[in-house]
Every structure is written in C-alpha cells, then in structure tokens.
Amino acid sequence: MSFANSHEIVTNQDGLNENLDEIVAKHLKHTFKKPYQQHSIDGFKAVEIQIGQVNKPVIFDSCCGVGDSTVKLAKLHPDHFVIGMDKSGHRLNKNEAYEQHGVDNFMLLRTDLNDFWRLALEAQLKIDKHFILYPNPWPKAKHIQRRWHGSAVFPTIVALGGELEMRSNWRLYLDEFSQALSLVGKESSVVEFSPEETITPFERKYQASGQALFKLTSEL
Ligand SMILES: C[S@@+](CC[C@H](N)C(=O)[O-])C[C@H]1O[C@@H](n2cnc3c(N)ncnc32)[C@H](O)[C@@H]1O
C-alpha cells in the first residue's frame, strides 16, 4: 500500500453486514436505557440555554472532530445555530477562539453522542439539519455494532429528524446506513461526490490521497 493511500478502508466485508437487519431490529424493539453521564446532562443543559437565547433553527454537526465543519456550516447558514459535538476534548481544543472565525452562530461541545442524542430527543429539541461527517468506520465485520446504524442509539438518530447528511470514504458504511433507514421506512440516497471545497480535515486528507468520497442524504 502506498503512503498516499494509507487512509483507505481495509475491510473483511464484501457486502452489507450479514447481521445488519437483525441488529437494527433488535435495537428498534428494545429502548436504549444506558444511564446518562452527569457531564452529558450538564452539557445538554448548556446547549438548551444557548438555543433559548439565540432563537434560531438548529443544525447538529455530530462527530465534528476539531470543529472546522461547524464553523463552515455556521458561515453557510447564518440564520441557523450550529452545534458541533465530539467526545474528544483534545480534538475540540484544537479549534481557535470563537471570535477569530467572524461568526458567532455556533458552539462546540464535548459530549458522548450516545447520551446527547437521547437527551435532545427527550427534550423534544427540533433540528433542521443533521450532519455526521466521516464517522469512525469500524471496518471489521465484528465491529458492526460500533457503526452508528448498528448501535443502540440508531433509532434515536432517526427520531431526531431533520435533513440528514452523512459523508464517508467508505461507501459500504453509507449503504448499510441506508439499508438500516429502509427498515424504519425512510428513503435515502447514496452518491459519490467531489467537494469543491473540503469542509473537514478528514475530507481534506481523503481527497488529497485521491480517494472517492460518498454522501448519504435523507429527510428524516
Ligand atoms: C473520523 S473522525 C471525523 C472527524 C471530523 N468529522 C472530520 O471529518 O474531520 C470521527 C470523530 O467521531 C468522534 N466520535 C466517535 N464516537 C463518538 C461519540 N460516541 N460521541 C461523540 N463523538 C464521537 C471521534 O472523537 C472523532 O473525532
């Protein structure tokens, strides 16, 4: 493998995961009851306060990494309030001070989305758009339950609603997500695309190494 392609996905799957339908069905049947961590609850309260103050439609930028996409989305959607979330404080801390971006319609939050999404749904938070850009692929077949569509929080992602956009350099991840959506009666499309301007560090990295990029969209 050449250095340029070192980020390419290596998987032992040659099609949709054979256990996908069964796993999604299991998660649809049983409510995800894992107790919330206190810092997730505190983080969510902080978000609720901010949203109450700005009074704008909300965009989620889930798994935002360093938050570059959060700032770009805030610039692209000045009439919205964008919440960038990642569990890695180390990544989020790499983002420069808010005021340097020239936009203030966003916030970054360190949180575990397994908690945050459920808290948002319980609070009946309305979201207009939901971006999940380059989620961790977990390419080994046995790790299917670590992919968002194979996780217990999948029904929550769907129930949160909004226009969903996911991006990945691994088409199969998105095809699986699309199949999971079809099991809950939601239509989606997966297409190859080539961004004129990259909006995340991972996107930049994949494009620079000549990899194909894919996008899933769905009206949830
Ligand atoms: C491959 S990186 C992509 C980051 C960014 N979207 C980009 O494209 O540059 C995946 C990100 O998902 C985050 N992540 C994974 N599981 C998460 C969870 N349960 N809650 C919040 N963030 C999570 C990781 O910390 C990581 O920053």
PDBQT file of the ligand as one rigid body, heavy atoms in Angstrom, charges set to zero:
ROOT
HETATM    1  C1  LIG A 301     -13.015  10.074  11.754  1.00  0.00    +0.000 C 
HETATM    2  S1  LIG A 301     -13.281  11.390  12.899  1.00  0.00    +0.000 S 
HETATM    3  C2  LIG A 301     -14.033  12.621  11.858  1.00  0.00    +0.000 C 
HETATM    4  C3  LIG A 301     -13.949  13.986  12.450  1.00  0.00    +0.000 C 
HETATM    5  C4  LIG A 301     -14.485  15.111  11.541  1.00  0.00    +0.000 C 
HETATM    6  N1  LIG A 301     -15.912  14.987  11.280  1.00  0.00    +0.000 N 
HETATM    7  C5  LIG A 301     -13.725  15.170  10.255  1.00  0.00    +0.000 C 
HETATM    8  O1  LIG A 301     -14.296  14.777   9.222  1.00  0.00    +0.000 OA
HETATM    9  O2  LIG A 301     -12.568  15.618  10.236  1.00  0.00    +0.000 OA
HETATM   10  C6  LIG A 301     -14.632  10.763  13.843  1.00  0.00    +0.000 C 
HETATM   11  C7  LIG A 301     -14.955  11.571  15.094  1.00  0.00    +0.000 C 
HETATM   12  O3  LIG A 301     -16.072  10.998  15.759  1.00  0.00    +0.000 OA
HETATM   13  C8  LIG A 301     -15.924  11.219  17.141  1.00  0.00    +0.000 C 
HETATM   14  N2  LIG A 301     -16.781  10.292  17.885  1.00  0.00    +0.000 N 
HETATM   15  C9  LIG A 301     -16.784   8.947  17.813  1.00  0.00    +0.000 A 
HETATM   16  N3  LIG A 301     -17.670   8.424  18.672  1.00  0.00    +0.000 NA
HETATM   17  C10 LIG A 301     -18.276   9.469  19.301  1.00  0.00    +0.000 A 
HETATM   18  C11 LIG A 301     -19.263   9.580  20.323  1.00  0.00    +0.000 A 
HETATM   19  N4  LIG A 301     -19.822   8.499  20.864  1.00  0.00    +0.000 N 
HETATM   20  N5  LIG A 301     -19.630  10.800  20.732  1.00  0.00    +0.000 NA
HETATM   21  C12 LIG A 301     -19.046  11.921  20.196  1.00  0.00    +0.000 A 
HETATM   22  N6  LIG A 301     -18.093  11.883  19.244  1.00  0.00    +0.000 NA
HETATM   23  C13 LIG A 301     -17.704  10.674  18.799  1.00  0.00    +0.000 A 
HETATM   24  C14 LIG A 301     -14.433  10.995  17.374  1.00  0.00    +0.000 C 
HETATM   25  O4  LIG A 301     -13.977  11.581  18.590  1.00  0.00    +0.000 OA
HETATM   26  C15 LIG A 301     -13.824  11.617  16.128  1.00  0.00    +0.000 C 
HETATM   27  O5  LIG A 301     -13.448  12.971  16.345  1.00  0.00    +0.000 OA
ENDROOT
TORSDOF 0
